[in-house]
Amino acid sequence: MDNIMTLEEVANYLKMKPQTIYTWAQKGSIPAVKLGKEWRFRRDVIDEWLNQKFDDKFKSIVEKVDKKEE
């Protein structure tokens, strides 16, 4: 289950404060599920969510990078 992450692991992964991740999870701003009293995240879903954030904000730049990689 290496794909499942805790709130603290996500905060470390994204280099953010755990409180920020907690607040986002409560608001539904980051994909998460609450199991009992604990928040859990899927790494692959977090990666896709982060990529989507970049794509939405920097679409023209991302397209240029993607073309270079082809």
Gaussian input, Z-matrix of N, CA and C with variables (Angstrom, degrees):
# hf/3-21g

backbone

0 1
 N
 C     1     B1
 C     2     B2     1     A1
 N     3     B3     2     A2     1     D1
 C     4     B4     3     A3     2     D2
 C     5     B5     4     A4     3     D3
 N     6     B6     5     A5     4     D4
 C     7     B7     6     A6     5     D5
 C     8     B8     7     A7     6     D6
 N     9     B9     8     A8     7     D7
 C    10    B10     9     A9     8     D8
 C    11    B11    10    A10     9     D9
 N    12    B12    11    A11    10    D10
 C    13    B13    12    A12    11    D11
 C    14    B14    13    A13    12    D12
 N    15    B15    14    A14    13    D13
 C    16    B16    15    A15    14    D14
 C    17    B17    16    A16    15    D15
 N    18    B18    17    A17    16    D16
 C    19    B19    18    A18    17    D17
 C    20    B20    19    A19    18    D18
 N    21    B21    20    A20    19    D19
 C    22    B22    21    A21    20    D20
 C    23    B23    22    A22    21    D21
 N    24    B24    23    A23    22    D22
 C    25    B25    24    A24    23    D23
 C    26    B26    25    A25    24    D24
 N    27    B27    26    A26    25    D25
 C    28    B28    27    A27    26    D26
 C    29    B29    28    A28    27    D27
 N    30    B30    29    A29    28    D28
 C    31    B31    30    A30    29    D29
 C    32    B32    31    A31    30    D30
 N    33    B33    32    A32    31    D31
 C    34    B34    33    A33    32    D32
 C    35    B35    34    A34    33    D33
 N    36    B36    35    A35    34    D34
 C    37    B37    36    A36    35    D35
 C    38    B38    37    A37    36    D36
 N    39    B39    38    A38    37    D37
 C    40    B40    39    A39    38    D38
 C    41    B41    40    A40    39    D39
 N    42    B42    41    A41    40    D40
 C    43    B43    42    A42    41    D41
 C    44    B44    43    A43    42    D42
 N    45    B45    44    A44    43    D43
 C    46    B46    45    A45    44    D44
 C    47    B47    46    A46    45    D45
 N    48    B48    47    A47    46    D46
 C    49    B49    48    A48    47    D47
 C    50    B50    49    A49    48    D48
 N    51    B51    50    A50    49    D49
 C    52    B52    51    A51    50    D50
 C    53    B53    52    A52    51    D51
 N    54    B54    53    A53    52    D52
 C    55    B55    54    A54    53    D53
 C    56    B56    55    A55    54    D54
 N    57    B57    56    A56    55    D55
 C    58    B58    57    A57    56    D56
 C    59    B59    58    A58    57    D57
 N    60    B60    59    A59    58    D58
 C    61    B61    60    A60    59    D59
 C    62    B62    61    A61    60    D60
 N    63    B63    62    A62    61    D61
 C    64    B64    63    A63    62    D62
 C    65    B65    64    A64    63    D63
 N    66    B66    65    A65    64    D64
 C    67    B67    66    A66    65    D65
 C    68    B68    67    A67    66    D66
 N    69    B69    68    A68    67    D67
 C    70    B70    69    A69    68    D68
 C    71    B71    70    A70    69    D69
 N    72    B72    71    A71    70    D70
 C    73    B73    72    A72    71    D71
 C    74    B74    73    A73    72    D72
 N    75    B75    74    A74    73    D73
 C    76    B76    75    A75    74    D74
 C    77    B77    76    A76    75    D75
 N    78    B78    77    A77    76    D76
 C    79    B79    78    A78    77    D77
 C    80    B80    79    A79    78    D78
 N    81    B81    80    A80    79    D79
 C    82    B82    81    A81    80    D80
 C    83    B83    82    A82    81    D81
 N    84    B84    83    A83    82    D82
 C    85    B85    84    A84    83    D83
 C    86    B86    85    A85    84    D84
 N    87    B87    86    A86    85    D85
 C    88    B88    87    A87    86    D86
 C    89    B89    88    A88    87    D87
 N    90    B90    89    A89    88    D88
 C    91    B91    90    A90    89    D89
 C    92    B92    91    A91    90    D90
 N    93    B93    92    A92    91    D91
 C    94    B94    93    A93    92    D92
 C    95    B95    94    A94    93    D93
 N    96    B96    95    A95    94    D94
 C    97    B97    96    A96    95    D95
 C    98    B98    97    A97    96    D96
 N    99    B99    98    A98    97    D97
 C   100   B100    99    A99    98    D98
 C   101   B101   100   A100    99    D99
 N   102   B102   101   A101   100   D100
 C   103   B103   102   A102   101   D101
 C   104   B104   103   A103   102   D102
 N   105   B105   104   A104   103   D103
 C   106   B106   105   A105   104   D104
 C   107   B107   106   A106   105   D105
 N   108   B108   107   A107   106   D106
 C   109   B109   108   A108   107   D107
 C   110   B110   109   A109   108   D108
 N   111   B111   110   A110   109   D109
 C   112   B112   111   A111   110   D110
 C   113   B113   112   A112   111   D111
 N   114   B114   113   A113   112   D112
 C   115   B115   114   A114   113   D113
 C   116   B116   115   A115   114   D114
 N   117   B117   116   A116   115   D115
 C   118   B118   117   A117   116   D116
 C   119   B119   118   A118   117   D117
 N   120   B120   119   A119   118   D118
 C   121   B121   120   A120   119   D119
 C   122   B122   121   A121   120   D120
 N   123   B123   122   A122   121   D121
 C   124   B124   123   A123   122   D122
 C   125   B125   124   A124   123   D123
 N   126   B126   125   A125   124   D124
 C   127   B127   126   A126   125   D125
 C   128   B128   127   A127   126   D126
 N   129   B129   128   A128   127   D127
 C   130   B130   129   A129   128   D128
 C   131   B131   130   A130   129   D129
 N   132   B132   131   A131   130   D130
 C   133   B133   132   A132   131   D131
 C   134   B134   133   A133   132   D132
 N   135   B135   134   A134   133   D133
 C   136   B136   135   A135   134   D134
 C   137   B137   136   A136   135   D135
 N   138   B138   137   A137   136   D136
 C   139   B139   138   A138   137   D137
 C   140   B140   139   A139   138   D138
 N   141   B141   140   A140   139   D139
 C   142   B142   141   A141   140   D140
 C   143   B143   142   A142   141   D141
 N   144   B144   143   A143   142   D142
 C   145   B145   144   A144   143   D143
 C   146   B146   145   A145   144   D144
 N   147   B147   146   A146   145   D145
 C   148   B148   147   A147   146   D146
 C   149   B149   148   A148   147   D147
 N   150   B150   149   A149   148   D148
 C   151   B151   150   A150   149   D149
 C   152   B152   151   A151   150   D150
 N   153   B153   152   A152   151   D151
 C   154   B154   153   A153   152   D152
 C   155   B155   154   A154   153   D153
 N   156   B156   155   A155   154   D154
 C   157   B157   156   A156   155   D155
 C   158   B158   157   A157   156   D156
 N   159   B159   158   A158   157   D157
 C   160   B160   159   A159   158   D158
 C   161   B161   160   A160   159   D159
 N   162   B162   161   A161   160   D160
 C   163   B163   162   A162   161   D161
 C   164   B164   163   A163   162   D162
 N   165   B165   164   A164   163   D163
 C   166   B166   165   A165   164   D164
 C   167   B167   166   A166   165   D165
 N   168   B168   167   A167   166   D166
 C   169   B169   168   A168   167   D167
 C   170   B170   169   A169   168   D168
 N   171   B171   170   A170   169   D169
 C   172   B172   171   A171   170   D170
 C   173   B173   172   A172   171   D171
 N   174   B174   173   A173   172   D172
 C   175   B175   174   A174   173   D173
 C   176   B176   175   A175   174   D174
 N   177   B177   176   A176   175   D175
 C   178   B178   177   A177   176   D176
 C   179   B179   178   A178   177   D177
 N   180   B180   179   A179   178   D178
 C   181   B181   180   A180   179   D179
 C   182   B182   181   A181   180   D180
 N   183   B183   182   A182   181   D181
 C   184   B184   183   A183   182   D182
 C   185   B185   184   A184   183   D183
 N   186   B186   185   A185   184   D184
 C   187   B187   186   A186   185   D185
 C   188   B188   187   A187   186   D186
 N   189   B189   188   A188   187   D187
 C   190   B190   189   A189   188   D188
 C   191   B191   190   A190   189   D189
 N   192   B192   191   A191   190   D190
 C   193   B193   192   A192   191   D191
 C   194   B194   193   A193   192   D192
 N   195   B195   194   A194   193   D193
 C   196   B196   195   A195   194   D194
 C   197   B197   196   A196   195   D195
 N   198   B198   197   A197   196   D196
 C   199   B199   198   A198   197   D197
 C   200   B200   199   A199   198   D198
 N   201   B201   200   A200   199   D199
 C   202   B202   201   A201   200   D200
 C   203   B203   202   A202   201   D201
 N   204   B204   203   A203   202   D202
 C   205   B205   204   A204   203   D203
 C   206   B206   205   A205   204   D204
 N   207   B207   206   A206   205   D205
 C   208   B208   207   A207   206   D206
 C   209   B209   208   A208   207   D207

   B1=1.4553
   B2=1.5248
   B3=1.3116
   B4=1.4570
   B5=1.5200
   B6=1.3237
   B7=1.4537
   B8=1.5354
   B9=1.3278
   B10=1.4555
   B11=1.5260
   B12=1.3357
   B13=1.4596
   B14=1.5263
   B15=1.3209
   B16=1.4592
   B17=1.5270
   B18=1.2962
   B19=1.4534
   B20=1.5250
   B21=1.3026
   B22=1.4684
   B23=1.5277
   B24=1.3229
   B25=1.4620
   B26=1.5297
   B27=1.3303
   B28=1.4647
   B29=1.5210
   B30=1.3206
   B31=1.4631
   B32=1.5293
   B33=1.2998
   B34=1.4662
   B35=1.5344
   B36=1.3115
   B37=1.4612
   B38=1.5293
   B39=1.3420
   B40=1.4599
   B41=1.5284
   B42=1.3497
   B43=1.4668
   B44=1.5312
   B45=1.3350
   B46=1.4561
   B47=1.5182
   B48=1.3145
   B49=1.4574
   B50=1.5295
   B51=1.3342
   B52=1.4700
   B53=1.5306
   B54=1.3213
   B55=1.4717
   B56=1.5295
   B57=1.3267
   B58=1.4695
   B59=1.5207
   B60=1.3249
   B61=1.4678
   B62=1.5268
   B63=1.3276
   B64=1.4676
   B65=1.5300
   B66=1.3211
   B67=1.4666
   B68=1.5178
   B69=1.3299
   B70=1.4689
   B71=1.5243
   B72=1.3268
   B73=1.4710
   B74=1.5276
   B75=1.3179
   B76=1.4679
   B77=1.5245
   B78=1.3253
   B79=1.4683
   B80=1.5231
   B81=1.3302
   B82=1.4583
   B83=1.5174
   B84=1.3307
   B85=1.4605
   B86=1.5189
   B87=1.3184
   B88=1.4545
   B89=1.5340
   B90=1.3282
   B91=1.4599
   B92=1.5341
   B93=1.3147
   B94=1.4696
   B95=1.5236
   B96=1.3179
   B97=1.4637
   B98=1.5241
   B99=1.3243
   B100=1.4581
   B101=1.5269
   B102=1.3277
   B103=1.4644
   B104=1.5143
   B105=1.3146
   B106=1.4623
   B107=1.5198
   B108=1.3263
   B109=1.4644
   B110=1.5186
   B111=1.3191
   B112=1.4687
   B113=1.5200
   B114=1.3262
   B115=1.4547
   B116=1.5198
   B117=1.3344
   B118=1.4540
   B119=1.5247
   B120=1.3189
   B121=1.4514
   B122=1.5212
   B123=1.3234
   B124=1.4668
   B125=1.5197
   B126=1.3238
   B127=1.4676
   B128=1.5287
   B129=1.3216
   B130=1.4622
   B131=1.5225
   B132=1.3156
   B133=1.4628
   B134=1.5294
   B135=1.3241
   B136=1.4679
   B137=1.5293
   B138=1.3293
   B139=1.4622
   B140=1.5308
   B141=1.3187
   B142=1.4654
   B143=1.5294
   B144=1.3266
   B145=1.4652
   B146=1.5275
   B147=1.3274
   B148=1.4587
   B149=1.5338
   B150=1.3274
   B151=1.4635
   B152=1.5232
   B153=1.3214
   B154=1.4671
   B155=1.5232
   B156=1.3281
   B157=1.4770
   B158=1.5233
   B159=1.3216
   B160=1.4614
   B161=1.5303
   B162=1.3264
   B163=1.4577
   B164=1.5283
   B165=1.3322
   B166=1.4538
   B167=1.5314
   B168=1.3061
   B169=1.4577
   B170=1.5304
   B171=1.3139
   B172=1.4627
   B173=1.5207
   B174=1.3143
   B175=1.4589
   B176=1.5302
   B177=1.3151
   B178=1.4588
   B179=1.5277
   B180=1.3175
   B181=1.4635
   B182=1.5313
   B183=1.3203
   B184=1.4678
   B185=1.5210
   B186=1.3295
   B187=1.4656
   B188=1.5259
   B189=1.3239
   B190=1.4642
   B191=1.5269
   B192=1.3266
   B193=1.4644
   B194=1.5203
   B195=1.3335
   B196=1.4636
   B197=1.5347
   B198=1.3316
   B199=1.4588
   B200=1.5314
   B201=1.3212
   B202=1.4631
   B203=1.5187
   B204=1.3441
   B205=1.4599
   B206=1.5229
   B207=1.3261
   B208=1.4803
   B209=1.4643
   A1=111.05
   A2=117.57
   A3=121.18
   A4=112.34
   A5=116.37
   A6=121.26
   A7=111.62
   A8=118.16
   A9=122.54
   A10=109.50
   A11=115.51
   A12=120.73
   A13=110.74
   A14=115.46
   A15=121.51
   A16=109.00
   A17=115.88
   A18=121.03
   A19=110.99
   A20=116.60
   A21=121.01
   A22=111.54
   A23=116.63
   A24=120.48
   A25=111.07
   A26=116.55
   A27=120.22
   A28=110.13
   A29=116.85
   A30=120.51
   A31=110.44
   A32=116.77
   A33=121.01
   A34=110.88
   A35=116.63
   A36=122.93
   A37=111.36
   A38=116.11
   A39=121.26
   A40=112.38
   A41=115.46
   A42=121.62
   A43=111.00
   A44=113.67
   A45=121.61
   A46=109.23
   A47=115.97
   A48=120.88
   A49=109.42
   A50=117.20
   A51=120.14
   A52=112.91
   A53=117.60
   A54=120.60
   A55=111.13
   A56=116.53
   A57=120.10
   A58=110.52
   A59=117.04
   A60=121.09
   A61=109.75
   A62=116.80
   A63=121.64
   A64=110.49
   A65=116.51
   A66=121.39
   A67=110.61
   A68=116.55
   A69=120.41
   A70=111.04
   A71=117.18
   A72=120.89
   A73=110.05
   A74=116.82
   A75=120.52
   A76=112.09
   A77=115.88
   A78=121.19
   A79=112.90
   A80=117.06
   A81=120.69
   A82=112.41
   A83=117.18
   A84=121.48
   A85=113.32
   A86=116.97
   A87=122.80
   A88=106.61
   A89=118.36
   A90=119.63
   A91=111.70
   A92=115.08
   A93=121.28
   A94=109.36
   A95=114.96
   A96=120.93
   A97=107.47
   A98=115.49
   A99=120.18
   A100=107.97
   A101=114.77
   A102=121.59
   A103=107.15
   A104=115.77
   A105=119.49
   A106=108.48
   A107=116.55
   A108=121.16
   A109=112.65
   A110=116.78
   A111=121.52
   A112=111.89
   A113=116.23
   A114=122.32
   A115=109.63
   A116=116.52
   A117=121.83
   A118=109.05
   A119=114.67
   A120=122.98
   A121=108.52
   A122=116.58
   A123=120.87
   A124=107.88
   A125=115.83
   A126=120.45
   A127=111.28
   A128=118.08
   A129=119.66
   A130=111.93
   A131=117.60
   A132=121.21
   A133=110.29
   A134=116.98
   A135=121.02
   A136=109.55
   A137=117.37
   A138=120.84
   A139=110.87
   A140=116.46
   A141=120.58
   A142=110.73
   A143=117.04
   A144=121.85
   A145=110.24
   A146=117.13
   A147=121.47
   A148=110.61
   A149=116.72
   A150=120.21
   A151=111.18
   A152=116.47
   A153=120.62
   A154=110.87
   A155=116.62
   A156=120.68
   A157=109.84
   A158=117.18
   A159=121.09
   A160=110.43
   A161=116.99
   A162=121.09
   A163=111.20
   A164=117.03
   A165=121.07
   A166=111.73
   A167=116.31
   A168=120.44
   A169=112.89
   A170=116.43
   A171=120.94
   A172=111.53
   A173=116.74
   A174=122.02
   A175=112.93
   A176=118.53
   A177=120.37
   A178=111.70
   A179=117.26
   A180=121.01
   A181=110.45
   A182=116.24
   A183=121.07
   A184=110.36
   A185=117.38
   A186=120.71
   A187=111.05
   A188=117.47
   A189=121.11
   A190=110.99
   A191=116.97
   A192=121.29
   A193=110.09
   A194=116.45
   A195=120.80
   A196=111.30
   A197=117.37
   A198=120.86
   A199=111.07
   A200=117.13
   A201=120.86
   A202=111.60
   A203=116.94
   A204=121.66
   A205=111.86
   A206=117.80
   A207=121.09
   A208=109.23
   D1=40.83
   D2=177.81
   D3=-64.87
   D4=-17.00
   D5=-178.45
   D6=-77.42
   D7=-20.29
   D8=-178.22
   D9=-90.66
   D10=129.71
   D11=-176.63
   D12=-123.47
   D13=149.63
   D14=173.75
   D15=-84.91
   D16=171.03
   D17=177.30
   D18=-58.75
   D19=-44.01
   D20=-179.87
   D21=-64.44
   D22=-38.71
   D23=178.83
   D24=-65.95
   D25=-40.27
   D26=177.62
   D27=-65.08
   D28=-43.18
   D29=178.43
   D30=-59.43
   D31=-44.05
   D32=178.06
   D33=-65.59
   D34=-43.88
   D35=-179.80
   D36=-59.21
   D37=-42.29
   D38=-178.65
   D39=-91.49
   D40=-0.47
   D41=179.99
   D42=57.17
   D43=51.63
   D44=-179.56
   D45=-131.84
   D46=171.46
   D47=177.17
   D48=-79.47
   D49=140.63
   D50=178.39
   D51=-56.09
   D52=-35.23
   D53=-178.94
   D54=-62.38
   D55=-36.44
   D56=177.82
   D57=-65.05
   D58=-45.48
   D59=178.94
   D60=-62.71
   D61=-41.90
   D62=178.70
   D63=-59.18
   D64=-46.89
   D65=-179.59
   D66=-62.74
   D67=-44.81
   D68=178.41
   D69=-61.73
   D70=-41.42
   D71=179.96
   D72=-62.61
   D73=-44.12
   D74=179.25
   D75=-61.74
   D76=-37.93
   D77=-178.50
   D78=-82.19
   D79=-11.33
   D80=-177.01
   D81=80.24
   D82=18.59
   D83=-179.79
   D84=-80.80
   D85=-17.02
   D86=178.28
   D87=-130.73
   D88=139.19
   D89=-177.76
   D90=-66.79
   D91=118.55
   D92=-177.37
   D93=-155.41
   D94=161.76
   D95=174.60
   D96=-132.30
   D97=141.00
   D98=178.74
   D99=-99.42
   D100=121.02
   D101=177.88
   D102=-111.95
   D103=105.44
   D104=-173.17
   D105=67.97
   D106=-118.73
   D107=178.97
   D108=-103.05
   D109=2.13
   D110=-173.63
   D111=-110.65
   D112=140.20
   D113=173.88
   D114=-88.87
   D115=140.40
   D116=176.32
   D117=-131.16
   D118=149.62
   D119=-174.77
   D120=-135.93
   D121=146.93
   D122=173.53
   D123=-98.90
   D124=126.92
   D125=-177.85
   D126=-57.09
   D127=-43.91
   D128=-178.65
   D129=-64.20
   D130=-34.07
   D131=178.22
   D132=-72.76
   D133=-39.36
   D134=176.55
   D135=-62.85
   D136=-42.72
   D137=177.88
   D138=-59.70
   D139=-45.69
   D140=-179.82
   D141=-65.96
   D142=-40.87
   D143=177.62
   D144=-60.31
   D145=-45.18
   D146=-179.87
   D147=-65.39
   D148=-43.06
   D149=176.98
   D150=-60.16
   D151=-40.25
   D152=178.93
   D153=-64.34
   D154=-38.62
   D155=176.88
   D156=-60.47
   D157=-45.11
   D158=177.98
   D159=-64.67
   D160=-44.89
   D161=-178.72
   D162=-60.46
   D163=-42.28
   D164=-178.27
   D165=-66.84
   D166=-42.01
   D167=-173.84
   D168=-84.92
   D169=-34.94
   D170=-173.52
   D171=-125.22
   D172=43.36
   D173=-173.55
   D174=-52.35
   D175=-47.59
   D176=-176.88
   D177=-65.13
   D178=-37.36
   D179=178.91
   D180=-69.60
   D181=-44.42
   D182=-179.93
   D183=-61.28
   D184=-40.84
   D185=178.97
   D186=-61.69
   D187=-40.72
   D188=178.43
   D189=-63.88
   D190=-43.14
   D191=179.62
   D192=-64.37
   D193=-43.66
   D194=-179.93
   D195=-62.17
   D196=-39.39
   D197=179.16
   D198=-65.80
   D199=-37.81
   D200=178.54
   D201=-65.13
   D202=-33.44
   D203=-178.16
   D204=-74.98
   D205=-18.83
   D206=-178.74
   D207=-76.29

